[in-house]
Amino acid sequence: MKDINYFQQLALYAKNLLDLLPIEKTPQPLEYAVGKLNSALKQLKESEVVKLRKLWVTEYDSSILPKKEYIGLNTIGSLTDRFTILLIKEWCLRNKSNNPQKADDLYNNQTLDIVKCLSNSYPGNSAINSKITNIKTDISATDWEDAFFGLLAINLVLWESQEVLYIKDISLLPQEELRGYIHWFAHGNMERNVLMELCEVLYWEKYNQK
């Protein structure tokens, strides 16, 4: 079993990363999220993955796993997806909505539940989230930390690019702009699904290293 403190450290890491990024307080056009924000994440990726690797600790017995029960969608891949989304939501509540109380409540009542599940997880199959599609993606990851950063990054870009849709009447959007959103969300969600599966596979690969 992995120490719960490890995943709490990942939560703190995510907060510090989000503080560094050019995230606007008001919703921006799609081009901002997939352009400027995505570019900033790519530029930071190499150095940030190094930071993530330093958080890993090996003071645990990899032969001991919690009693196996029905896992459902509670795999490392699926849990990490929910974990990163909650961390993004918390940051936005704190920094965009100026609502620290609601942000604290989210962390204490939802994020910590995911943290506990992550620390008590065992191998599963995140491929259940795979879509039947012709869309191709070249997303890859060298290790768990690389995959974690990738999933956090894609969920952030998806989150930010969707915000504008909540304040506009999409029926009034120009056809080309609407097509741009549909195209991006299809590809972005495919990347997200691939990274969820990579998180699952690469986490357990690292966990079982002697």
C-alpha positions in Angstrom: 0.0 0.0 0.0 1.2 3.5 -0.8 1.4 6.1 1.9 -1.5 8.5 1.8 1.0 11.3 2.3 2.3 10.7 -1.2 -1.0 11.6 -2.8 -1.4 14.6 -0.6 2.0 15.7 -1.8 0.8 15.3 -5.4 -2.2 17.6 -4.5 0.2 20.2 -3.2 2.4 19.8 -6.2 -0.6 20.4 -8.5 -1.6 23.6 -6.6 1.9 25.0 -7.0 2.0 24.1 -10.7 -1.4 25.8 -11.3 -0.1 28.9 -9.5 2.7 29.2 -12.1 0.5 28.9 -15.2 -1.1 31.7 -17.3 -4.6 30.9 -16.2 -7.0 33.8 -16.7 -9.6 34.6 -14.1 -12.3 35.1 -16.8 -13.2 32.6 -19.5 -11.1 32.9 -22.7 -11.6 31.8 -26.3 -10.7 28.3 -27.3 -7.4 29.5 -28.9 -6.2 30.7 -25.5 -6.5 27.3 -23.8 -5.1 25.2 -26.7 -2.6 27.8 -27.6 -1.0 29.8 -24.8 -1.9 27.6 -21.9 -1.1 24.4 -23.6 2.3 25.8 -24.8 3.2 26.9 -21.3 2.5 23.3 -20.0 4.6 21.8 -22.8 7.5 24.2 -21.9 7.3 23.3 -18.2 6.8 19.5 -18.7 10.4 18.3 -18.5 11.3 20.2 -15.4 8.0 19.5 -13.7 8.2 15.7 -14.3 11.6 15.8 -12.6 10.0 17.4 -9.5 7.3 14.8 -9.5 9.8 12.0 -9.5 11.4 13.4 -6.4 8.1 12.9 -4.5 8.1 9.2 -4.9 9.0 7.2 -1.8 9.7 3.5 -1.5 9.2 2.9 2.2 6.3 0.4 1.7 5.9 -3.3 1.0 4.9 -3.7 -2.6 3.8 -7.3 -1.9 1.0 -6.0 0.5 -2.1 -4.9 -1.2 -5.5 -4.2 0.4 -8.1 -6.9 0.5 -9.4 -7.2 -3.1 -13.0 -6.2 -3.4 -15.1 -5.1 -6.4 -13.1 -2.4 -8.1 -15.5 -1.0 -10.6 -14.0 2.1 -12.1 -11.8 2.7 -9.0 -8.5 2.1 -10.8 -5.4 4.2 -10.4 -6.1 5.6 -13.9 -9.7 6.5 -13.2 -9.0 7.8 -9.7 -6.1 10.0 -11.0 -8.4 11.4 -13.6 -11.0 12.4 -10.9 -8.2 13.5 -8.6 -6.7 16.0 -11.1 -10.2 17.4 -12.0 -11.0 18.0 -8.4 -7.6 19.8 -7.9 -8.3 22.0 -10.8 -11.8 22.8 -9.6 -10.5 23.6 -6.1 -7.9 25.9 -7.5 -10.5 27.7 -9.6 -12.8 28.1 -6.6 -10.0 29.6 -4.7 -8.5 31.8 -7.3 -11.3 32.6 -9.8 -14.4 32.6 -7.6 -12.6 33.9 -4.6 -14.3 31.3 -2.4 -11.7 29.7 -0.2 -14.3 28.1 2.1 -15.9 26.2 -0.8 -12.5 25.2 -2.0 -11.6 23.9 1.4 -14.8 22.0 1.6 -14.2 20.4 -1.8 -10.7 19.2 -0.7 -11.8 17.9 2.7 -15.0 16.2 1.6 -14.2 15.0 -1.9 -10.5 15.1 -2.8 -9.4 13.4 0.4 -11.8 10.6 -0.3 -10.1 10.1 -3.7 -6.7 10.3 -1.9 -7.7 7.5 0.4 -8.9 5.4 -2.5 -5.6 6.0 -4.4 -3.5 4.9 -1.4 -5.6 1.7 -1.0 -5.9 0.8 -4.7 -4.8 -2.3 -6.5 -4.3 -3.1 -10.2 -7.3 -2.8 -12.4 -8.1 -2.0 -16.0 -8.6 1.6 -17.1 -9.1 0.6 -20.8 -12.9 0.4 -20.0 -12.8 4.2 -20.8 -11.5 3.7 -24.3 -13.8 4.9 -27.1 -14.6 3.3 -30.4 -13.1 5.8 -32.7 -11.1 6.5 -35.8 -9.2 9.4 -34.1 -5.5 8.7 -33.7 -3.3 10.1 -30.9 0.4 9.9 -30.5 0.3 10.5 -26.7 2.9 8.5 -24.8 4.6 8.6 -21.4 7.9 7.2 -20.2 6.8 6.6 -16.6 4.1 7.2 -14.0 5.1 10.8 -13.3 5.1 11.7 -17.0 1.6 10.2 -17.3 0.4 12.0 -14.2 1.6 15.4 -15.5 0.1 14.7 -18.9 -3.3 13.8 -17.4 -3.3 16.9 -15.2 -2.3 19.0 -18.2 -4.9 17.7 -20.6 -7.7 18.0 -17.9 -6.7 21.6 -17.3 -6.8 22.5 -20.9 -10.1 20.8 -21.3 -11.5 22.6 -18.2 -10.3 26.0 -19.4 -11.6 25.5 -23.0 -15.0 24.5 -21.7 -15.5 27.5 -19.5 -16.5 29.8 -22.2 -19.4 27.5 -23.2 -21.0 28.0 -19.8 -21.4 31.7 -20.3 -22.3 31.8 -24.0 -25.4 30.5 -25.8 -23.7 27.9 -28.0 -26.6 28.1 -30.5 -25.4 31.7 -31.2 -21.7 30.7 -31.9 -20.5 30.9 -35.5 -20.3 27.6 -37.2 -16.6 27.6 -37.5 -16.1 28.3 -33.8 -18.5 25.5 -32.9 -16.7 23.1 -35.2 -13.5 24.1 -33.5 -14.8 23.2 -30.1 -16.2 19.8 -31.3 -12.9 19.0 -33.0 -10.9 19.9 -29.9 -13.0 18.1 -27.4 -13.0 14.9 -29.4 -9.2 14.9 -29.7 -8.7 16.2 -26.1 -10.8 13.5 -24.6 -9.1 10.8 -26.6 -5.7 12.0 -25.2 -7.3 12.0 -21.7 -8.4 8.4 -22.1 -5.0 7.3 -23.3 -3.3 9.0 -20.3 -5.7 7.4 -17.9 -4.7 4.0 -19.1 -1.0 5.0 -19.1 -1.4 6.2 -15.5 -2.8 2.8 -14.5 -0.1 0.7 -16.3 2.9 2.9 -15.4 1.9 3.4 -11.7 1.9 -0.3 -11.0 5.0 -0.8 -13.1 6.9 1.7 -10.8 5.2 0.4 -7.7 6.4 -3.2 -8.3 10.0 -2.2 -9.1 12.5 -3.7 -6.6 
